[in-house]
Every structure is written in C-alpha cells, then in structure tokens.
Amino acid sequence: MVFSKPLSYPNVEILIRFLDPSLRFRLSRQCPSIRSCEKKHPFILKFLALNKHSITLNATSYQLAIFQDSDIPLELPFDVDVRGSRDMNLVVEKRREEILIDGRFHRFHRFNGQNPVSPGAAQCNQFIQLTVGSYIERMMYSRKLHDALFYMIKKLLVGKLSIKAHKFCLRSSGILRIPQSLKIQTKHVQLEGPHIEQLLKVLPFLLDTGGTPLSSFTFSETLVTTEKLDFDIVRTAGILIFQWSTLINLFDLRHRRVYFKRVGLEFILQVIRNFLEHGRDFDTHYSFEGINEQAIFKALELQTRVYKEIRHNCVTFYKENFMDIVVSYNVNTCILDVKVQRQEFFV
C-alpha cells in the first residue's frame, strides 16, 4: 500500500498563491489549518465585479436570489415583504463600517400595478438562494439580499493581505453594501449602471492605487456628462473607454487618449469636425471600434476642409499652429484612429 506524503508548509504556501480564487476560498473553509496561511498571501484576480446581488471572481459568479417554494417554484431577483410581494418600502441606512450605494430606480419597482409574486406567496416558504455555477444552496430568508451580499463580500474578500485585480467592475443598479475595510488594487476600472455619480464618489474609498493613476477607465452607460469627467480618478486615467456612450459636449472632453465602442458614423464626423474647428493638444488620439471603412471615407469626402494629403486608408487635414489631424483606418482591426500630431517639415 502506497502512502502519499503530506505537503510541507512552504509547498502549501506556494500552492495557495497560485490556486484559482474560488478553489482557494473553498479549501480555506474546509481546512481550518491553512486559513492563517491563506490570509498571508495576496488574492490575485484577473477580474473582480461587485453587483447588487452578485460577486464575480474571474469566471466564477456568486449569485444571490430569493427562492419561493410553492406549487410553481419561483426564483426572484429582489426582496419580498411578509405578503410575498416585492418589498416596495425597503429603507436602508448607512452603517459606520460600510460603503452604501443605493442605485434603485423607483419607477422600475412597480410592475404596472401587478403583483410579481403569485397570490399564495404568503403561505409558502421563502429562502435565500446562492448559485455558484451548477452548485445551489438555499438558506432561511432571515436577512435581506443586500445584507446577505455584504456578509458574502466579507467572507470572500475581507481579511486578505491584499486584493489585486487586473480589472475591477462596479455596478449601481440596486442596493449595494460594501465593507469599508475592503481595499482593491487595480489598474483598470469599469463603472456600469444609471447612477455613475454615486460610484465615482465612493470609488476612492474602495481603491488602493498607491497614488498612481489608473491605466484605463471605462464608462458603460449611454450618457456621460461633464461632471462625470471632472473627477480626479477619471481625468488622470491613461485612457478613457466609452461603451454605448454619447457625450453631451465634446468640447468638455479634453483627455488625450480616448476609445469609443459602438458609436454611429454621425458621432465620429462630429468628433472630426470638433477637432478641425477647436483643435486639440498634440498627441491627442481617439479610436473608434467597428466602423465601416467605405462609409467613413465617403463621409469624409463631403467635408469642406481641403486635404493636405490622401493616402490609402489615411487622410491628413491641415490645421494651423503647425498641427495635422490624421484620420486612418486599420483594415485588420476595423478601428478608425483620429490623431493630432505636429506637422513634419523636410529640408
């Protein structure tokens, strides 16, 4: 009979450091002897997301919901009251040890006057349901979903030596309670939801950047106002990325490196006209993803400005003050670039 040797403590430390975060958490729960060792090492993630009812670590999502055990079982993404109806009078107050984000839309809380829960909901059992992949666990409904998520964040993330996430995503579509002691080291931030201003205000308390600017900052909303661009954490980021975004005033966007996803042709022409009329700092570089090459260059032909130079997939516009505005298209990536550069003089 062959007996395997137990791992030495140094080997356990190395193993924990490189384990998948979800597996590392499960081992820590089931093996009390390694918990002190586990807390001594940074929690390294490719992706971390906090939403109103879920936490995502890399590709693993920890999802909370209300499960109603009745003749027709229901899984509900919201809290219910004693009658089994959606809790319309849910009041939350900020506690000392937390960061509170209340991103509820009250008009979304009503379903045309109809009760979204079955009439017999008050007579059935209700549980909090945790779903992790194919694993499902149900617990007694003794706390609200936002309190359950607060508890889960503490168990999963708080108490580690440090949390290093390549990308951190924060969403504001409901009630989100975050432990004040949670600090995240990251270089890439993405904000989602209708209440971006709230997220921008609390973000400095969540991040541990060490005083260095972010490499990228992504807005995932349809409307970005001047006020949102004026936060220090946004202005100092290396690149701003806009998804499905429409800026109220392009003149207010003075960032040098900007990347747009899913914008229309008219918006791009508006950007180019804005550059030609008002100019930009040297080395300003805007990129637009998924643009049709023929459409953009056919539209450029209608511009009243005289080209300085026309080459294959590239148009250069002359601008005063020794400035050129170069519009180029990459056929391989389907990305259009608009750059402001110094004029080249040849002797």
Secondary structure, DSSP 8 states (H G I E B T S, - for coil): --------HHHHHHHHHHS-HHHHHHHHHH-GGGHHHHHTS-EEEEEEEE-SSEEEETTEEEEEEEEEESSS-EEESS-B-TTSSB-TT------TTEEEEE---GGGG-BTTB-SS-TTGGGSEEEEEEEETTEEEEEE--S-HHHHHHHHHHHHTTTSS-EEEEEEEEE-SSEEEEETT--EE-SEEEEESS-HHHHHHHHHHHB--TT---SEEEEESSEE-HHHHTSHHHHTSSEEEEES-EES-GGG---SEEEEES--HHHHHHHHHHHHHH---TT-EEEEES--HHHHHHHHTT-SS-EEEEETTEEEEEETTTEEEEEEEETTTTEEEEEEEE-----
